[in-house]
Amino acid sequence: MLVTDPIADMLARIRNAMLARHEHVSIPGSGIKRRIAEILEAEGFVSTAVWVEPAKGSPQGRIDIKLKWDGRDPVIDGLKRISRPGCRVYAGRDDIPEVRSGLGVAVVSTSRGIMTNKDARRAGVGGEVLFAVW
């Protein structure tokens, strides 16, 4: 399946799985999506994110994400794609956005890799603001 915006596809799959009250979601894997899943797990938005190696003859692995729930409600209240292929959004090191007064996280693609807005500010680098999660 050809996807023009794989990050938006990943976010939509997570959002749809939460709305359907699924425990797990499986996403086609890539390096960027793997790093994003690791960030979501480290920040406590998902329980686990496991990279599954591609099956023999398959060109691509997958990421199995176990969603995190707070009772009956999902931990993730919202996901918003900020920079899109049609409209890129860049922020300098002093202009990196804060999400929901620090309660959320913005994921930024920098020259030092993909990291959270807090890590980018600490490292003193800017970059492309991919999405926000709260």
Backbone as numpy.savetxt, mean C-alpha at the origin, in Angstrom:
# Nx Ny Nz CAx CAy CAz Cx Cy Cz
-3.80 -10.69 -17.18 -4.64 -9.51 -17.18 -3.75 -8.27 -17.18
-3.99 -7.37 -18.09 -3.22 -6.15 -18.20 -3.86 -5.06 -17.35
-3.08 -4.51 -16.42 -3.56 -3.47 -15.53 -2.69 -2.24 -15.74
-3.31 -1.09 -16.01 -2.52 0.11 -16.26 -2.02 0.76 -14.98
-2.71 0.54 -13.87 -2.28 1.09 -12.58 -2.31 -0.02 -11.53
-1.20 -0.76 -11.38 -1.20 -1.90 -10.47 -1.37 -1.53 -9.00
-0.93 -0.35 -8.60 -1.08 0.07 -7.20 -2.56 0.34 -6.90
-3.25 1.02 -7.81 -4.68 1.26 -7.63 -5.44 -0.06 -7.63
-5.02 -1.02 -8.44 -5.65 -2.33 -8.45 -5.46 -3.02 -7.10
-4.27 -2.93 -6.53 -4.00 -3.51 -5.21 -4.89 -2.89 -4.14
-4.97 -1.57 -4.14 -5.79 -0.87 -3.16 -7.27 -1.22 -3.32
-7.73 -1.33 -4.56 -9.13 -1.68 -4.81 -9.43 -3.10 -4.33
-8.50 -4.03 -4.52 -8.70 -5.40 -4.06 -8.80 -5.45 -2.54
-7.95 -4.68 -1.86 -7.99 -4.64 -0.39 -9.31 -4.01 0.07
-9.68 -2.90 -0.54 -10.92 -2.20 -0.18 -12.14 -3.10 -0.40
-12.19 -3.78 -1.55 -13.31 -4.66 -1.85 -13.39 -5.86 -0.90
-12.22 -6.39 -0.53 -12.20 -7.52 0.41 -12.71 -7.08 1.78
-12.37 -5.87 2.20 -12.87 -5.37 3.49 -14.37 -5.16 3.44
-14.87 -4.58 2.36 -16.30 -4.35 2.23 -17.10 -5.65 2.18
-16.49 -6.68 1.60 -17.15 -7.99 1.54 -16.89 -8.83 2.79
-16.16 -8.26 3.75 -15.84 -8.89 5.03 -15.06 -10.20 4.86
-14.11 -10.20 3.93 -13.24 -11.35 3.74 -12.09 -11.30 4.74
-11.56 -12.46 5.08 -10.42 -12.55 5.99 -9.10 -12.34 5.24
-9.05 -12.83 3.99 -7.82 -12.80 3.20 -8.10 -12.17 1.84
-7.02 -11.67 1.24 -7.10 -11.22 -0.15 -5.79 -11.62 -0.82
-5.88 -12.06 -2.06 -4.72 -12.48 -2.83 -4.53 -11.49 -3.98
-3.28 -11.02 -4.12 -2.97 -9.98 -5.10 -1.82 -10.46 -5.97
-1.88 -10.24 -7.29 -0.72 -10.57 -8.13 0.51 -9.80 -7.65
1.63 -10.48 -7.58 2.81 -9.90 -6.96 3.72 -9.11 -7.89
4.41 -8.15 -7.30 5.49 -7.42 -7.94 6.35 -6.85 -6.82
7.49 -6.32 -7.16 8.38 -5.77 -6.15 7.78 -4.58 -5.41
7.13 -3.69 -6.14 6.52 -2.51 -5.53 5.38 -2.92 -4.60
4.52 -3.80 -5.08 3.39 -4.23 -4.26 3.86 -5.01 -3.04
4.95 -5.75 -3.19 5.51 -6.48 -2.05 5.98 -5.51 -0.97
6.66 -4.43 -1.37 7.13 -3.43 -0.41 5.95 -2.71 0.24
4.92 -2.40 -0.54 3.72 -1.74 0.01 3.05 -2.64 1.04
2.96 -3.93 0.75 2.36 -4.88 1.69 3.18 -4.96 2.98
4.51 -4.91 2.85 5.37 -4.93 4.04 5.13 -3.68 4.89
4.96 -2.53 4.25 4.69 -1.28 4.98 3.35 -1.37 5.69
2.31 -1.86 4.99 0.99 -2.00 5.61 1.04 -2.93 6.82
1.84 -3.98 6.73 1.98 -4.91 7.85 2.76 -4.26 9.00
3.84 -3.56 8.68 4.65 -2.91 9.72 3.88 -1.81 10.45
3.01 -1.12 9.74 2.24 -0.03 10.35 0.98 -0.53 11.05
0.69 -1.83 10.98 -0.42 -2.41 11.71 -1.77 -2.34 11.01
-1.78 -2.10 9.70 -3.04 -2.03 8.97 -3.53 -3.40 8.51
-2.60 -4.35 8.33 -2.97 -5.72 7.98 -2.24 -6.67 8.94
-2.79 -7.86 9.13 -2.18 -8.82 10.06 -0.89 -9.40 9.48
-1.00 -10.00 8.30 0.19 -10.58 7.67 0.15 -10.33 6.17
1.32 -10.26 5.61 1.48 -10.15 4.16 2.57 -11.14 3.77
2.19 -12.18 3.04 3.11 -13.27 2.71 3.33 -13.31 1.21
4.60 -13.32 0.80 4.97 -13.46 -0.60 4.94 -14.94 -0.94
4.19 -15.30 -1.98 4.10 -16.69 -2.44 4.83 -16.78 -3.77
5.83 -17.65 -3.82 6.63 -17.82 -5.04 5.74 -18.30 -6.18
6.09 -17.93 -7.41 5.28 -18.38 -8.55 5.33 -19.90 -8.71
4.20 -20.44 -9.12 4.13 -21.88 -9.39 4.94 -22.18 -10.64
5.31 -23.43 -10.79 6.10 -23.82 -11.95 5.31 -23.52 -13.22
5.93 -22.76 -14.12 5.28 -22.38 -15.36 4.53 -21.06 -15.27
4.40 -20.53 -14.05 3.70 -19.26 -13.87 4.73 -18.12 -13.86
4.45 -17.02 -14.56 5.44 -15.95 -14.65 5.48 -15.04 -13.42
4.49 -15.12 -12.55 4.36 -14.13 -11.50 3.89 -14.76 -10.19
4.49 -14.31 -9.08 4.05 -14.77 -7.77 2.83 -14.00 -7.33
2.48 -14.16 -6.06 1.35 -13.43 -5.52 1.62 -13.05 -4.08
0.82 -12.14 -3.58 0.92 -11.70 -2.20 -0.40 -12.06 -1.53
-0.32 -12.84 -0.46 -1.50 -13.17 0.32 -1.53 -12.29 1.56
-2.58 -11.49 1.67 -2.70 -10.54 2.77 -3.86 -10.97 3.66
-3.58 -11.08 4.96 -4.64 -11.35 5.93 -5.05 -10.01 6.52
-6.31 -9.66 6.34 -6.81 -8.37 6.79 -6.97 -8.37 8.31
-6.83 -7.19 8.88 -6.92 -7.03 10.33 -8.27 -6.41 10.68
-8.92 -6.98 11.71 -10.23 -6.52 12.10 -10.23 -6.08 13.56
-10.99 -5.05 13.86 -11.19 -4.57 15.22 -12.63 -4.90 15.60
-12.82 -6.11 16.08 -14.19 -6.59 16.31 -14.85 -6.88 14.98
-15.92 -6.13 14.68 -16.63 -6.31 13.40 -16.17 -5.31 12.34
-15.34 -4.35 12.73 -14.92 -3.29 11.80 -13.49 -3.53 11.33
-13.21 -3.23 10.05 -11.83 -3.35 9.57 -10.96 -2.26 10.18
-9.68 -2.56 10.37 -8.74 -1.58 10.91 -8.55 -0.43 9.93
-8.54 -0.73 8.64 -8.38 0.30 7.61 -9.72 1.00 7.41
-9.74 2.30 7.71 -10.96 3.09 7.48 -11.02 3.61 6.06
-9.87 3.89 5.47 -9.87 4.42 4.12 -8.54 4.25 3.41
-8.61 4.13 2.11 -7.45 4.07 1.21 -7.69 5.07 0.10
-6.72 5.92 -0.19 -6.90 6.89 -1.25 -5.64 6.95 -2.11
-5.81 6.71 -3.38 -4.70 6.82 -4.34 -4.48 8.30 -4.59
-3.25 8.77 -4.41 -2.97 10.20 -4.59 -2.32 10.45 -5.95
-1.17 9.84 -6.20 -0.50 10.01 -7.48 -0.97 8.92 -8.43
-1.44 9.32 -9.60 -1.96 8.38 -10.58 -1.13 8.48 -11.85
-1.23 7.52 -12.75 -0.47 7.61 -14.00 -0.82 8.86 -14.82
-2.06 9.34 -14.72 -2.46 10.53 -15.47 -2.13 11.84 -14.79
-1.87 11.80 -13.50 -1.59 13.01 -12.73 -0.66 12.67 -11.58
0.63 12.77 -11.83 1.63 12.44 -10.82 1.68 13.55 -9.77
1.85 13.16 -8.51 1.93 14.12 -7.41 3.26 13.90 -6.70
4.10 14.92 -6.72 5.40 14.87 -6.08 5.44 15.85 -4.91
6.22 15.51 -3.90 6.36 16.39 -2.74 7.83 16.46 -2.36
8.28 17.65 -2.08 9.64 17.83 -1.59 9.72 17.36 -0.15
10.93 17.34 0.39 11.09 16.81 1.74 10.34 17.63 2.78
10.13 18.92 2.52 9.40 19.77 3.46 7.89 19.76 3.22
7.45 19.20 2.10 6.03 19.25 1.72 5.34 17.89 1.79
5.98 16.88 2.36 5.37 15.56 2.43 4.14 15.65 3.33
2.98 15.19 2.84 1.73 15.37 3.60 1.66 14.52 4.86
0.90 15.03 5.80 0.57 14.28 7.01 -0.87 13.82 6.85
-1.16 12.58 7.15 -2.48 12.01 6.93 -3.25 11.95 8.25
-4.42 12.57 8.27 -5.31 12.55 9.43 -4.58 12.91 10.73
-3.81 13.99 10.69 -3.06 14.49 11.85 -2.15 13.43 12.46
-1.54 12.62 11.61 -0.60 11.61 12.08 -1.22 10.26 12.37
-2.55 10.13 12.30 -3.19 8.85 12.56 -3.10 7.92 11.35
-2.90 8.47 10.18 -2.77 7.68 8.96 -1.34 7.72 8.45
-1.13 7.07 7.33 0.20 6.97 6.74 0.09 7.27 5.24
1.02 8.07 4.74 1.16 8.25 3.29 2.37 7.43 2.86
2.25 6.74 1.75 3.35 5.94 1.23 3.98 6.71 0.08
5.31 6.89 0.17 6.05 7.75 -0.75 7.12 6.92 -1.45
7.22 7.10 -2.76 8.28 6.47 -3.53 9.43 7.47 -3.65
10.55 7.18 -3.02 11.69 8.09 -2.99 12.87 7.49 -3.74
13.94 8.24 -3.80 15.16 7.73 -4.42 15.80 6.64 -3.56
15.39 6.54 -2.31 15.91 5.52 -1.39 14.94 4.36 -1.21
13.92 4.30 -2.06 12.95 3.21 -1.99 11.59 3.69 -1.55
10.67 2.77 -1.41 9.31 3.10 -1.00 9.27 3.09 0.53
8.75 4.18 1.10 8.71 4.31 2.55 7.52 5.14 2.98
7.28 5.19 4.28 6.19 5.99 4.81 6.56 7.46 4.83
5.56 8.31 5.02 5.83 9.74 5.07 6.72 10.09 6.26
6.56 9.40 7.38 7.39 9.66 8.56 8.84 9.30 8.30
9.06 8.15 7.65 10.43 7.73 7.34 11.08 8.67 6.32
10.30 9.13 5.34 10.84 10.05 4.33 11.23 11.38 4.97
10.39 11.87 5.89 10.73 13.12 6.58 11.99 12.95 7.41
12.09 11.81 8.10 13.26 11.52 8.93 14.53 11.43 8.07
14.39 10.82 6.88 15.54 10.66 5.98 15.85 11.94 5.21
14.92 12.91 5.22 15.14 14.17 4.52 15.04 14.06 3.01
14.15 13.18 2.53 13.97 13.02 1.09 12.51 13.21 0.73
12.27 13.62 -0.48 10.92 13.76 -1.03 10.73 12.73 -2.11
9.58 12.79 -2.76 9.32 11.84 -3.84 7.89 11.86 -4.27
7.47 10.80 -4.94 6.11 10.68 -5.43 5.21 10.12 -4.33
4.14 10.82 -4.01 3.21 10.39 -2.97 2.23 9.40 -3.62
2.39 8.12 -3.34 1.61 7.09 -4.00 0.17 7.02 -3.50
-0.01 6.86 -2.19 -1.37 6.76 -1.65 -1.34 7.04 -0.15
-2.54 7.19 0.42 -2.67 7.38 1.86 -3.61 6.32 2.41
-3.35 5.91 3.62 -4.18 4.91 4.30 -4.41 5.38 5.73
-5.65 5.21 6.21 -5.96 5.60 7.58 -6.99 4.65 8.17
